[in-house]
Amino acid sequence: MVTYKVTVIGAGRAGNIHLQSLLQLSSMFEVVNVVDDNPSQAIQLLLSSLKGIRLRPVKETDAAIDEADVVCICVPTPLHEQVILRALKRDKHVFCEKPLVHTLEAVATVYDTAEQRGLNLLCAMLRRFDTPAAKVKQQIEAGELGTLLNINQVNRDCPYPPMSFLQRSPNIYYDCGTHDVDLALWLMGEKPHTVFCMGHAFDPSLKGLDDHDNGTVVMQFPSGAVSCIELSRFSNCGFDQRFMVHGDKKSAGSISQPVDVYVEMSHSGGLRGSVLRFDFAERFKEAFLEEWRHMYRCLSGDESVLVTKEEVISVTLTVDAINLSMHTASPVSIDHATQTFCKKT
């Protein structure tokens, strides 16, 4: 069994999650470097207990890339394009956190570069690797749900992100919403022609950041089906993430997963259920592992990369249109053929 060497670039929260996943898959991957000038305390503590993984400054990025077969990119999104191209041009496979890059032109550039060099580029659209979503996708493709009528999604984040993160984030629709938009398009098997969103910043400190901490997105598809996505930075019960696909034959989806086997208790005081997992790292722990198992199968030539260039373009275009709707308070039409969108009149 071949073991691939990995350099992780970016030692914040996402870097820590992927580092822990890779350490659990030690027969597939060997982490050789972590690159960051200011690594999180969690990563510093973890690396202090391990041998063989070098913590390197950003000025040594090229040397760290050269020592790996795969580069895992967990830096802030504005830096993605340059780091992806840096790795690809040194003939390294790339695993990159979403959003992949900020523009459609950049999406084309990084994927074309990977294709020209015969390299794998995986955009980590996590929800596709979650077991319930994968099972529902199989049921849809088998025709078990019949004609799809609507998809309802809830994404209530926990804990509320620190201001240092929110100041770097474009807004909630790019940060949280990208995952939900990708899941909706993937499950539907088509692209929306119209989007509309409304939201609000309940936290006063967000008002100067041009962002919402609570919002709803509606998308309509050519088939007539509708997707409704609720996004919120607030959750009073742990990480609350659900989806339900409604067809004319059957409905299927996933509720928020509790820390134990779900139990709902009824007594004189009312109903009480099991506690939910605290955050997305706990809720999607297995999905993070499956992303890397998929990457290994791609490297081994057993599978093709699940998330394609065309799909990333569609998701990027859709979220850009949602962003316009946020700023105009109007529905926005999307033409995927010409990769354009405009405010509906």
C-alpha positions in Angstrom: 0.0 0.0 0.0 1.5 3.3 -1.1 1.7 6.1 1.6 1.6 9.6 0.2 3.4 12.5 1.9 1.4 15.6 2.8 2.3 19.2 3.6 -0.5 21.1 5.4 -0.4 24.9 4.7 -2.4 26.9 7.2 -2.4 25.9 10.9 -5.7 27.3 12.1 -8.9 25.5 12.8 -9.3 23.9 9.4 -5.6 22.9 9.4 -6.0 21.3 12.8 -9.1 19.3 11.6 -7.4 18.0 8.5 -4.1 17.2 10.4 -6.1 15.1 12.9 -7.9 13.3 10.1 -4.6 12.6 8.3 -3.0 11.2 11.5 -5.9 8.7 11.7 -5.2 7.6 8.2 -1.5 6.9 8.7 -1.4 3.9 6.4 -2.5 6.2 3.5 -0.8 9.5 4.4 2.2 10.8 6.2 2.2 14.4 7.2 5.7 15.8 6.8 5.2 19.5 7.2 2.8 22.1 8.6 3.4 25.6 7.4 2.3 28.8 9.3 3.9 31.8 10.9 1.3 31.8 13.7 0.0 28.3 14.2 -2.9 27.8 16.6 -2.3 26.6 20.1 -4.1 23.4 19.3 -1.7 22.6 16.5 1.4 23.6 18.5 0.3 21.3 21.3 -0.4 18.4 19.0 2.9 18.7 17.1 4.8 18.9 20.4 3.7 15.3 21.1 4.6 14.0 17.6 7.8 13.2 15.9 8.6 13.6 12.2 6.3 16.6 11.4 8.2 19.9 10.9 6.5 23.2 11.8 7.8 25.6 9.2 7.5 29.3 8.6 5.8 30.7 5.5 9.1 31.7 3.9 9.9 27.9 3.7 6.7 27.1 1.8 8.4 26.0 -1.4 10.7 23.7 0.4 7.7 22.2 2.3 5.8 21.7 -0.9 8.8 20.0 -2.5 8.9 17.4 0.2 5.3 16.3 -0.3 3.1 14.4 -2.8 0.0 16.3 -1.7 -0.5 19.8 -0.5 -3.5 20.5 1.9 -4.4 24.2 1.7 -6.1 25.7 4.7 -5.1 29.3 4.5 -7.7 32.2 4.2 -9.6 32.1 0.9 -8.0 35.2 -0.6 -4.6 33.3 -0.6 -6.0 30.1 -2.1 -5.3 30.8 -5.8 -1.6 31.7 -5.3 -0.9 28.7 -3.1 -2.8 26.2 -5.3 -0.9 27.4 -8.4 2.4 27.3 -6.4 1.8 23.7 -5.5 0.5 22.6 -9.0 3.4 24.2 -10.7 5.7 22.1 -8.5 3.8 19.1 -9.7 1.9 18.4 -6.4 -1.6 17.1 -6.0 -3.9 19.6 -4.1 -6.6 19.3 -1.5 -8.1 22.7 -0.8 -10.7 24.0 1.6 -13.8 25.7 0.1 -14.5 28.3 -1.3 -11.8 27.2 -3.7 -11.1 30.7 -5.1 -13.0 33.9 -5.4 -13.6 34.4 -9.1 -14.8 32.3 -12.1 -11.6 33.1 -13.9 -9.5 31.8 -11.0 -11.6 28.6 -10.9 -10.8 28.0 -14.6 -7.1 28.8 -14.1 -6.4 26.4 -11.3 -8.4 23.5 -12.8 -6.9 24.0 -16.2 -3.4 24.0 -14.6 -4.1 20.8 -12.8 -5.5 19.1 -15.9 -2.5 20.2 -18.0 -0.1 18.6 -15.5 -2.2 15.5 -14.9 -2.7 16.3 -11.2 -5.7 15.9 -8.8 -7.3 19.0 -7.5 -10.0 18.4 -4.9 -12.2 21.2 -3.6 -13.3 20.0 -0.2 -17.1 20.2 -0.5 -17.6 18.4 2.8 -21.3 17.7 2.7 -21.0 15.3 -0.3 -18.9 13.0 1.9 -21.4 12.9 4.7 -23.0 9.4 4.8 -26.6 10.6 4.9 -26.2 12.9 1.9 -24.4 10.2 -0.1 -27.2 7.8 0.6 -29.9 10.3 -0.4 -28.0 11.0 -3.6 -28.1 7.3 -4.4 -31.8 7.1 -3.7 -32.4 10.1 -6.0 -30.4 8.6 -8.8 -32.2 5.3 -8.4 -35.5 7.1 -8.8 -36.8 6.2 -5.4 -37.9 9.8 -4.6 -39.6 10.3 -7.9 -39.8 13.9 -9.2 -38.0 16.3 -6.9 -40.2 19.1 -5.6 -38.1 20.9 -3.0 -35.1 20.8 -0.7 -35.1 22.4 2.7 -31.8 22.9 4.5 -30.9 24.3 8.0 -27.4 25.4 8.9 -27.2 26.9 12.3 -23.5 27.3 13.3 -22.0 26.7 16.7 -20.2 28.3 18.4 -20.6 31.9 17.2 -17.3 32.6 15.3 -14.7 35.0 16.8 -14.5 38.5 15.3 -11.0 37.7 14.0 -12.6 35.1 11.7 -15.6 37.2 10.7 -13.4 40.1 9.7 -11.6 37.8 7.2 -14.8 36.2 5.9 -16.5 37.7 2.8 -19.9 37.0 4.4 -22.1 34.2 5.7 -23.3 33.2 2.2 -19.8 32.6 1.0 -18.6 31.1 4.2 -21.4 28.8 5.4 -23.7 29.0 2.4 -21.3 27.5 -0.1 -21.6 24.1 1.4 -25.4 24.3 1.3 -25.6 25.6 -2.2 -23.2 22.8 -3.4 -25.3 20.2 -1.6 -28.5 21.5 -3.2 -27.1 21.6 -6.7 -25.5 18.2 -6.3 -28.7 16.5 -5.0 -30.9 18.3 -7.6 -28.6 17.5 -10.5 -29.4 20.9 -12.0 -28.5 24.5 -11.7 -30.8 27.3 -10.4 -32.0 30.0 -12.7 -33.1 32.4 -9.9 -31.9 33.1 -6.4 -33.1 35.5 -3.7 -31.9 36.1 -0.2 -32.8 38.2 2.8 -31.0 38.4 6.1 -29.9 40.7 9.0 -26.9 41.3 11.3 -28.3 40.9 14.8 -24.8 41.3 16.3 -24.1 45.1 16.3 -20.3 44.4 15.7 -21.1 43.0 12.2 -22.8 46.2 11.0 -19.6 47.6 9.6 -18.6 44.3 8.0 -21.3 44.2 5.3 -22.4 40.8 6.6 -25.4 39.0 8.1 -25.4 36.5 10.9 -28.9 35.2 10.0 -30.4 34.8 6.6 -32.5 32.7 4.2 -31.7 31.8 0.6 -34.3 30.6 -2.0 -33.3 29.1 -5.3 -35.5 27.9 -8.1 -34.4 25.3 -10.7 -35.5 24.8 -14.4 -37.5 21.8 -13.3 -39.6 24.0 -11.1 -38.2 22.6 -7.9 -37.3 25.1 -5.1 -34.5 25.0 -2.5 -34.7 26.9 0.8 -31.6 27.4 2.9 -31.7 28.8 6.4 -28.3 30.1 7.6 -27.5 31.3 11.1 -24.5 32.0 13.3 -26.7 31.4 16.3 -27.6 28.0 17.7 -28.7 27.4 21.3 -28.5 23.6 21.1 -25.2 22.7 19.4 -24.4 22.4 15.7 -27.8 22.2 14.0 -27.5 21.0 10.4 -30.4 19.3 8.6 -31.7 18.7 5.1 -34.8 17.1 3.6 -35.4 16.4 0.0 -39.1 16.1 -0.9 -40.2 14.1 -4.0 -43.5 13.0 -5.3 -42.8 9.4 -4.3 -40.8 9.8 -1.1 -38.9 12.3 1.1 -35.4 11.6 2.4 -32.9 13.6 4.4 -30.9 13.9 7.6 -31.6 15.5 11.0 -28.9 17.0 13.2 -26.9 14.1 14.7 -26.8 13.9 18.5 -23.8 12.7 20.5 -25.5 9.4 21.1 -28.3 7.3 19.6 -31.1 9.8 19.3 -33.7 9.5 22.0 -36.8 11.7 22.5 -38.3 11.4 25.9 -41.8 12.4 26.8 -42.9 13.2 30.4 -45.0 15.6 32.4 -42.6 18.4 31.6 -42.8 17.9 27.9 -40.5 16.5 25.3 -36.7 16.2 25.6 -34.1 15.0 23.1 -30.5 14.0 23.1 -27.8 16.7 23.0 -26.5 17.6 19.6 -22.8 17.5 18.6 -21.2 20.8 19.6 -19.7 22.0 16.3 -19.1 21.1 12.7 -15.8 19.4 13.5 -17.6 16.9 15.7 -20.7 16.6 13.5 -18.7 15.9 10.3 -15.7 14.0 11.8 -16.4 11.0 9.6 -17.0 13.1 6.5 -13.6 14.7 6.9 -12.0 11.3 7.0 -14.0 10.2 3.9 -12.8 13.2 2.0 -9.2 12.0 2.5 -10.1 8.4 1.8 -11.6 9.6 -1.5 -8.4 11.7 -2.2 -6.4 8.5 -1.7 -8.5 6.6 -4.1 -8.1 9.4 -6.6 -4.3 9.3 -6.2 -4.3 5.5 -6.6 -6.3 5.9 -9.9 -9.3 4.0 -8.5 -11.7 7.0 -8.6 -12.1 10.4 -10.4 -12.3 13.5 -8.3 -15.9 13.8 -7.1 -16.1 17.7 -7.2 -15.5 18.8 -10.8 -14.4 22.1 -12.4 -17.9 22.6 -13.9 -19.6 22.1 -10.5 -17.3 24.5 -8.7 -18.0 27.1 -11.4 -21.8 26.6 -11.0 -21.5 26.9 -7.2 -19.3 30.0 -7.4 -21.6 31.7 -9.9 -24.6 30.9 -7.8 -23.1 32.2 -4.5 -22.0 35.4 -6.4 -25.6 35.8 -7.5 -26.8 35.3 -3.9 -24.3 38.0 -2.9 -25.8 40.4 -5.4 -29.3 39.6 -4.0 -28.1 40.4 -0.5 -26.9 43.8 -1.6 -29.9 44.7 -3.8 -32.7 43.0 -1.8 -34.0 41.7 -5.2 -34.2 38.3 -7.0 -31.3 37.6 -9.3 -31.4 35.7 -12.6 -28.5 33.4 -13.5 -27.4 32.3 -17.0 -25.1 29.4 -16.4 -24.3 29.1 -20.2 -22.8 32.5 -20.3 -21.7 32.5 -16.6 -23.5 35.8 -16.0 -26.2 37.0 -13.6 -28.3 40.2 -13.1 -30.9 41.7 -10.9 -34.4 40.8 -12.0 -36.5 43.7 -13.1 
